[in-house]
Amino acid sequence: MDRAVSTSWWSRAWQANAPGYLFLLPWFIGFFGLTIGPIITSFYLSFTNFDLLTAPEWVGADNYVRMFTNDPKFLASMRVTLFFVIFSVPLKLAFALGVALLLNRGMRGLPLYRALFYLPSLLGASVAIAILWRQLFAGDGLVNDFLAIFGIQGPSWISNPRYSLWTLIVLSIWQFGSPMIIFLAGLRQIPQDMYEAASLDGASKSRMFWKITLPLLTPVVFFNAIIQTIEAFKSFTPAFIISGGTGNPINSTLFYTLYLYQEAFEFFRMGYASALAWFLLLLVALFTAFSFLTSKYWVHYDD
Amino acid sequence: MTLRIDRRQFLMGSTALAVAAGISPAFAAEALRMIFWGSQARADRTYGVTDLYAKAGGPAVQGEFLAWGDYWPKLATQTAGGNAPDIIQMDYRYIVEYAKRNAIAPLDEFVGGALPLADFDKDQLDGGKVDGKLYGISLGANSVALMINTVDFEKAGLELPGQNTTYADLPAMAEAFASKGVGKKLIADGSGSEPMFENWLRQRGKALYTADGKLAWEVQDAVDWFKMWADLRAAGVCVSAEDQALDTGPLETTMLTLGKASVIPSNSNQLVAFQAINQDKITISNFPRIATDAPGGHYRKPSMFFSVGGSSAQKEEAAKLINFFVSNPDAAKVLGVERGIPCSVSVREALAPTLDAQSQVALNFVANLGSLLGVLPPSPPAKAGEIDSSLFRVISQEVGFGARSPEDAGNALFTGANDILSRAS
């Protein structure tokens, strides 16, 4: 009666799973065609000279050698990105944790506040916000209008090389929503009886934070730090929109990714740009590996 | 109930899909594909002409337009994918690169046939040639020009700048601006404007590049240039470095449109576009001179070309459409002078009486440059764009923000530009 019993394992598995794979097909096509394929191609291209119009020409490791020996803009853009990562990530995490602690005190209307504070993260990487930022921090923008109330004549923040990168760091901090939500979830996991015990022992609020909250939250801090650092290394849109793709003024907002984009799509050096992309990948991988190696000294897992 | 598709059905289905996909370009081949950069105003005019062409029985045209900055990556990507449009708007800066790689097709075989070009200006025709072959049909002649806010000059009680205005006159004009409370600087900071530097060099009897793609100026020229602008900046004649850095390229962020300065360096054909986004009446004039008897810094430049894609299957149809753009009087009336002054004598004559006052200004400006007009320089080397965008502008900003002295900047520009040129070869 049941024919399936007599067929092989393979064909039974196929019959059972074929519809599933069929539904996955669009994703497979996307994954292999739009992700894996280009990744492999870019690795090959990083060893070539390729201007899009003529066929790639094999040059061995020349692109990688040039990066470190004969390209001041590579170093300049690396400096900008590292500065951005070093300042934006800790500040953003501190801000997110601060807001999460405030929201964690069981206030009324919490879901509303949580949604409101999360909103910038949804909008943050968008073109519209970058344009808004341009307006806010221009010489005659809202920020300077506000400062003028106190008699302060502010500079044009976005077009002054001394402050332009800081406006991008502030923009990044403003998008604290996603680490905040994760911190909030982490804070909910900390057992209330620890605080009860501590307060019976007469511990102060700040002592409770440093001795209970923070240590128990370290896995969440660790997770957020990794995610945000990778995001910061990859950051592109705000600098691209605010500087019109130039990295101006004086290359002060020339993020590594922006330089990579210029090399690829402005000067059509696809080979060199691919090499830059692979170096970025390597750098982020090394950073992440380093974080994992050191994590055992400061991340406390509850087990 | 489970969904089951047997392998034969699946194969048949996907084959049918593949066949359909293979067929569809054949249907689309009836329509010509066109790509160009520019504003909405340009797109409206362009599509107005393609509609006329379709009404006259020509094939439909499927157009696509982008901003200048997005245009080149898109075109290069399409070309690399063997998917370049039939008609490609081309710039003087890129035509050599595209021609040498056969990404655009030589049009000589159509001249006299699909492209009569009987009364086409010779200098404009020559501008579209690479190695003696015709690769681009000029869509209009233009010249660099100062874009001027006339209302500000009325307020300052000054005459508009003209053919006798020199750089040395600027400080006095700026004083009038300040004393009459115009509330803007006289002029944008032109130290990072490559066309303005070129115009100034040509008045000195030099040029940006030689015919074989080398620098045609010396360190001292660049030092003098940056020094002149540093003095203008210090005297408050031009805008601050901080304001100038707000200009990221589009017309909307220029010092003129932002209301920071009354005069900016630009191109004559852009008068139409600037007037469209500015309330005050805008006019154009020549760049300042270094002396009233200096040789001509200006030249009639092909503002842009139409080229035919190197892999186009309909080269002749494409050439016919280009011909419609440059030689049909009705098309010219739709296009106006937004891409520059038409290059065909008869089209110019038909167009002139129908133009509005502003377009007349642009037409007359290019026609009346007189002694300010010099010869057309050779097309710039392939890496000229990189020298402009990644070196010249940055160094001018460094001087503006006080990070470099003019002397230092002149040297840095010279060695940096030579580095980029030698890396290209």
Interface residues (C-beta under 8 A of the other chain):
Chain A: Q15 A18 P19 L22 L52 L53 T54 K73 A138 G139 P155 S156 I158 S159 N160 P161 S243 G244 G245 T246 N248 P249 I250 N251 Q262 A264 F265 E266 F267 F268
Chain B: T2 L3 R4 I5 G69 W72 P73 A76 T77 T79 A80 E97 Y98 R101 A103 A241 E242 D243 Q244 A245 L246 T248 G249 P250 T253 K383 G385 E386 S389 S390 R393 V394 Q397 E398 F401 A403
